[in-house]
Amino acid sequence: MNAFRLGLTGSIGMGKSTTAALFADEGIPVWDADASVHSLYATGGRAVEPVSAICPAALVDGSIDRSALKLWIASDPSALKRLESIVHPLVAKDRATFLTTATSDIVVFDIPLLFEKGTESEMDATVLVTAPLCLQRRRVLSRPGMTEEQFSAILARQMPDAEKRSRATHIIETLNLDAARACVRALIAFIREERDA
């Protein structure tokens, strides 16, 4: 039987990384989209050569400098599409490789832009990690160097939480760690019961 593919997502400050770690604590393998991109950009990564070919300034000490990419994207309206045309297929390949090597009955795909990029269509179910706006704001603004303006700009680029709620198969509210852990355990048990039915 193929592994059950659970897509995990959530806006900034909602507790997605913490929730992904809770799945890992339960022995569920987690594929992390951000970590995949980091490895593609690192020295020897498969994105280094093609990305540096379209943005030479981003090549620093054999790896891709993300801050240089941000400057390029800000200055060139076509940059993001060109970058994504290189990086997205490499990320998709990494995700597929992870799935073929997974030995668990359930695997989690931690993808920040799961709904925005349409990747939920590749999942058996999705889980949205969420929290009230006041708690989200407090978490994000407590990060070093984060400003209200930056927070607003990030929110503007992400699908509204209410829309994500309407599209998700499951929802985990991260009001506190113990409650989130209990939800993760209950969801794993639910998926296993459904598969065995």
KELODO-737614 format. One record per residue: residue in one letter; x, y, z of N, C-alpha, C in turn. Coordinates in pm, whole numbers, padded with zeros to 5 digits, always signed. Layout:
REM residues N
AXYZXYZXYZ;...
This chain:
REM residues 197
M+00085-00119+00000+00000+00000+00000+00088+00124+00000;N+00054+00219-00085+00131+00343-00091+00112+00424+00037;A+00212+00505+00068+00202+00592+00186+00093+00697+00165;F+00023+00729+00271-00079+00835+00269-00008+00969+00269;R-00040+01054+00172+00028+01183+00156-00056+01293+00222;L-00002+01349+00330-00071+01455+00403+00002+01587+00381;G-00065+01681+00318-00006+01813+00293-00030+01904+00412;L+00077+01956+00469+00070+02042+00588+00102+02186+00547;T+00016+02279+00585+00042+02418+00550-00011+02510+00659;G+00020+02638+00645-00024+02739+00741+00053+02867+00718;S-00011+02978+00744+00053+03108+00723+00160+03132+00828;I+00237+03237+00807+00346+03272+00899+00292+03290+01042;G+00367+03235+01139+00331+03254+01279+00218+03167+01330;M+00172+03072+01248+00060+02988+01289+00105+02862+01364;G+00235+02832+01361+00285+02715+01431+00309+02595+01342;K+00326+02619+01211+00343+02509+01116+00469+02427+01143;S+00582+02496+01165+00708+02424+01188+00701+02340+01316;T+00639+02397+01418+00622+02324+01544+00535+02201+01523;T+00427+02218+01446+00336+02106+01420+00405+01998+01336;A+00485+02039+01238+00562+01942+01158+00653+01860+01249;A+00714+01926+01346+00802+01857+01442+00722+01759+01528;L+00597+01792+01558+00512+01701+01637+00482+01573+01558;F+00460+01587+01427+00441+01467+01342+00569+01382+01343;A+00683+01449+01330+00811+01378+01331+00832+01305+01464;D+00791+01371+01574+00802+01308+01707+00722+01178+01715;E+00614+01169+01634+00530+01049+01632+00581+00945+01532;G+00699+00971+01474+00758+00875+01380+00711+00890+01236;I+00644+01001+01206+00596+01026+01069+00703+01104+00993;P+00752+01052+00879+00852+01127+00802+00794+01259+00749;V+00872+01365+00759+00827+01497+00714+00922+01550+00606;W+00865+01583+00491+00941+01650+00384+00915+01799+00396;D+01022+01879+00398+01012+02023+00422+01049+02098+00295;A+00952+02169+00237+00975+02242+00111+01087+02344+00125;D+01088+02419+00237+01191+02521+00257+01330+02458+00267;A+01339+02345+00338+01468+02276+00351+01514+02223+00215;S+01419+02180+00134+01452+02131+00000+01514+02243-00084;V+01453+02361-00079+01506+02476-00155+01644+02513-00103;H+01661+02514+00029+01792+02545+00087+01900+02450+00035;S+01867+02320+00028+01967+02223-00019+01995+02240-00168;L+01893+02281-00244+01913+02305-00388+02005+02426-00411;Y+01997+02524-00320+02077+02647-00332+02217+02633-00270;A+02236+02530-00187+02364+02512-00118+02473+02468-00216;T+02597+02480-00175+02710+02437-00258+02689+02294-00305;G+02697+02273-00436+02675+02141-00493+02529+02110-00521;G+02438+02201-00482+02294+02181-00505+02259+02190-00653;R+02151+02119-00692+02117+02111-00834+02066+02243-00893;A+02028+02341-00809+01979+02469-00861+02091+02571-00879;V+02208+02545-00824+02315+02646-00825+02352+02689-00966;E+02380+02593-01052+02423+02627-01188+02314+02696-01271;P+02192+02640-01280+02091+02706-01362+02047+02843-01307;V+02042+02858-01173+02001+02986-01116+02109+03091-01136;S+02235+03053-01116+02344+03150-01135+02357+03190-01283;A+02308+03105-01374+02311+03139-01517+02215+03254-01549;I+02101+03262-01477+02006+03371-01504+02025+03490-01408;C+02094+03465-01295+02121+03574-01200+02263+03555-01144;P+02365+03596-01222+02504+03575-01180+02537+03637-01043;A+02472+03747-01008+02501+03814-00880+02464+03728-00759;A+02378+03627-00781+02334+03543-00669+02436+03436-00632;L+02534+03413-00718+02634+03309-00690+02741+03366-00597;V+02745+03315-00474+02842+03361-00374+02907+03238-00311;D+03037+03226-00327+03113+03114-00270+03053+02978-00307;G+03009+02963-00431+02960+02835-00479+02817+02800-00444;S+02748+02892-00376+02607+02867-00342+02523+02988-00383;I+02392+02973-00377+02302+03081-00415+02266+03165-00292;D+02289+03295-00303+02259+03390-00196+02114+03437-00211;R+02029+03398-00117+01886+03430-00127+01859+03580-00120;S+01941+03654-00046+01919+03799-00038+01946+03865-00174;A+02044+03811-00248+02071+03862-00383+01954+03830-00476;L+01894+03712-00458+01777+03676-00538+01661+03771-00510;K+01640+03805-00382+01532+03897-00344+01549+04032-00411;L+01673+04082-00414+01700+04211-00479+01669+04203-00628;W+01709+04093-00690+01686+04073-00833+01535+04067-00863;I+01462+03991-00779+01317+03977-00798+01248+04113-00781;A+01297+04192-00685+01238+04325-00661+01263+04420-00778;S+01373+04400-00850+01409+04493-00957+01365+04448-01096;D+01328+04321-01111+01292+04267-01242+01159+04193-01234;P+01053+04247-01297+00919+04186-01288+00913+04042-01341;S+01004+04005-01431+00999+03869-01487+01084+03770-01407;A+01159+03820-01309+01257+03737-01238+01193+03618-01165;L+01085+03644-01091+01026+03537-01009+00978+03421-01096;K+00910+03451-01205+00862+03345-01295+00979+03263-01351;R+01086+03331-01390+01203+03263-01444+01268+03173-01338;L+01277+03227-01217+01336+03151-01107+01251+03028-01075;E+01119+03049-01066+01029+02937-01032+01031+02829-01139;S+01050+02868-01266+01054+02768-01374+01174+02673-01358;I+01276+02719-01289+01393+02634-01261+01374+02557-01131;V+01336+02628-01026+01334+02570-00891+01216+02474-00868;H+01097+02510-00915+00980+02427-00886+00992+02283-00937;P+01040+02260-01061+01056+02120-01104+01158+02043-01020;L+01265+02112-00975+01366+02046-00892+01308+02010-00754;V+01226+02100-00700+01161+02073-00571+01062+01957-00585;A+00986+01957-00695+00889+01849-00719+00960+01714-00731;K+01076+01715-00795+01154+01591-00810+01203+01542-00673;D+01249+01635-00590+01295+01601-00455+01180+01543-00373;R+01061+01604-00387+00942+01556-00315+00906+01414-00359;A+00913+01389-00490+00880+01256-00544+00980+01151-00495;T+01108+01189-00491+01212+01098-00442+01187+01062-00296;F+01153+01163-00217+01122+01141-00074+01009+01039-00060;L+00905+01054-00141+00789+00966-00132+00826+00822-00166;T+00910+00804-00268+00947+00668-00309+01038+00599-00208;T+01108+00678-00127+01199+00618-00028+01135+00604+00110;A+01015+00662+00128+00948+00657+00259+00899+00516+00288;T+00920+00470+00410+00876+00336+00448+00757+00341+00544;S+00713+00461+00580+00601+00478+00672+00467+00468+00597;D+00359+00440+00671+00226+00435+00609+00170+00576+00583;I+00226+00675+00652+00185+00816+00635+00311+00899+00617;V+00307+00996+00524+00415+01094+00513+00353+01233+00511;V+00425+01327+00569+00379+01466+00574+00464+01551+00481;F+00398+01634+00401+00467+01729+00315+00440+01869+00368;D+00544+01929+00427+00535+02063+00486+00560+02165+00374;I+00451+02225+00324+00458+02313+00207+00387+02445+00239;P+00463+02555+00260+00400+02683+00295+00296+02731+00193;L+00323+02714+00064+00231+02762-00039+00152+02646-00103;L+00109+02553-00021+00039+02434-00067-00082+02469-00154;F-00168+02558-00104-00289+02596-00176-00258+02698-00287;E-00167+02792-00257-00135+02896-00354-00079+02839-00484;K-00002+02730-00473+00063+02669-00591-00013+02548-00645;G-00127+02514-00583-00208+02403-00633-00155+02265-00601;T-00059+02257-00509+00005+02128-00479-00088+02037-00398;E-00197+02091-00344-00289+02005-00267-00348+01894-00354;S-00349+01915-00487-00405+01813-00577-00320+01685-00576;E-00195+01694-00529-00107+01577-00523-00116+01505-00389;M-00199+01556-00298-00209+01502-00163-00337+01419-00146;D-00333+01325-00051-00453+01249-00016-00543+01328+00077;A-00483+01418+00154-00557+01508+00244-00466+01623+00280;T-00526+01729+00332-00447+01846+00375-00482+01881+00519;V-00384+01938+00587-00408+01986+00723-00356+02130+00733;L-00442+02216+00780-00406+02357+00798-00375+02382+00945;V-00260+02442+00969-00222+02482+01104-00262+02629+01119;T-00338+02660+01223-00391+02795+01234-00397+02839+01381;A-00420+02969+01398-00432+03029+01531-00504+03162+01513;P-00560+03218+01619-00625+03348+01607-00525+03456+01562;L-00574+03557+01490-00488+03662+01436-00404+03731+01545;C-00463+03754+01662-00389+03823+01769-00268+03740+01813;L-00284+03608+01818-00174+03519+01857-00070+03512+01745;Q-00118+03504+01620-00028+03504+01504+00058+03631+01504;R-00007+03746+01523+00065+03875+01522+00170+03879+01632;R+00132+03833+01753+00225+03834+01866+00347+03746+01838;R+00324+03628+01781+00435+03537+01750+00529+03598+01646;V+00471+03652+01539+00554+03704+01429+00631+03827+01473;L+00566+03918+01544+00632+04042+01584+00737+04020+01693;S+00736+03900+01755+00840+03871+01855+00968+03820+01789;R+00964+03796+01658+01084+03750+01586+01181+03866+01570;P+01311+03837+01579+01411+03945+01568+01401+04019+01435;G+01395+04151+01442+01397+04234+01322+01264+04246+01249;M+01160+04177+01296+01031+04181+01228+00955+04309+01265;T+00898+04373+01164+00819+04495+01187+00674+04470+01146;E+00587+04558+01189+00445+04551+01153+00429+04558+01000;E+00512+04643+00936+00505+04660+00790+00544+04529+00719;Q+00653+04466+00767+00696+04339+00706+00589+04232+00724;F+00531+04228+00843+00426+04131+00872+00308+04151+00777;S+00266+04277+00757+00154+04307+00667+00186+04268+00523;A+00312+04292+00482+00353+04258+00345+00351+04107+00324;I+00395+04030+00424+00394+03884+00415+00250+03833+00406;L+00163+03887+00493+00022+03845+00491-00043+03873+00357;A-00007+03986+00296-00066+04025+00167-00031+03926+00056;R+00083+03859+00069+00127+03763-00033+00069+03624-00010;Q+00016+03600+00109-00036+03467+00141-00188+03465+00128;M-00240+03348+00094-00385+03330+00088-00444+03354+00227;P-00555+03426+00236-00615+03452+00369-00645+03321+00443;D-00626+03327+00574-00646+03208+00658-00787+03152+00642;A-00886+03240+00629-01025+03193+00616-01043+03109+00489;E-00976+03148+00381-00986+03071+00257-00915+02937+00272;K-00800+02938+00339-00729+02812+00363-00814+02717+00447;R-00883+02774+00547-00970+02692+00632-01078+02623+00549;S-01133+02696+00452-01241+02640+00370-01191+02531+00276;R-01061+02532+00245-01005+02435+00150-00940+02314+00217;A-00904+02328+00344-00831+02220+00413-00922+02104+00451;T-00866+01983+00447-00939+01864+00491-00949+01861+00643;H-00837+01898+00709-00829+01896+00855-00770+02029+00903;I-00802+02066+01027-00749+02190+01085-00693+02159+01224;I-00573+02211+01250-00514+02201+01384-00491+02343+01435;E-00555+02375+01547-00533+02506+01609-00418+02494+01708;T-00324+02587+01698-00204+02579+01782-00209+02681+01895;L-00311+02669+01980-00323+02760+02093-00216+02729+02197;N-00187+02599+02215-00076+02560+02302-00022+02425+02254;L+00097+02394+02301+00169+02276+02250+00098+02145+02282;D+00047+02130+02403-00018+02005+02443-00141+01977+02358;A-00221+02082+02334-00342+02065+02253-00306+02029+02109;A-00202+02095+02056-00158+02066+01919-00108+01922+01908;R-00031+01878+02009+00020+01740+02008-00096+01640+02011;A-00197+01668+02091-00314+01579+02100-00386+01573+01965;C-00395+01687+01896-00460+01692+01764-00380+01611+01661;V-00249+01624+01666-00163+01549+01573-00181+01399+01595;R-00179+01356+01719-00196+01213+01749-00333+01163+01705;A-00436+01245+01728-00573+01207+01689-00584+01197+01537;L-00520+01288+01466-00526+01287+01320-00455+01164+01263;I-00339+01132+01319-00266+01012+01273-00354+00887+01295;A-00416+00878+01412-00502+00763+01442-00622+00759+01347;F-00680+00874+01318-00795+00883+01228-00758+00834+01087;I-00643+00882+01036-00599+00842+00901-00577+00690+00895;R-00515+00636+00999-00488+00491+01001-00618+00411+01008;E-00713+00459+01087-00844+00390+01096-00916+00392+00961;E-00914+00507+00894-00980+00522+00764-00916+00430+00660;R-00783+00419+00665-00712+00334+00567-00737+00185+00593;D-00757+00152+00719-00781+00010+00753-00926-00031+00734;A-01014+00066+00720-01159+00037+00712-01193-00037+00583;
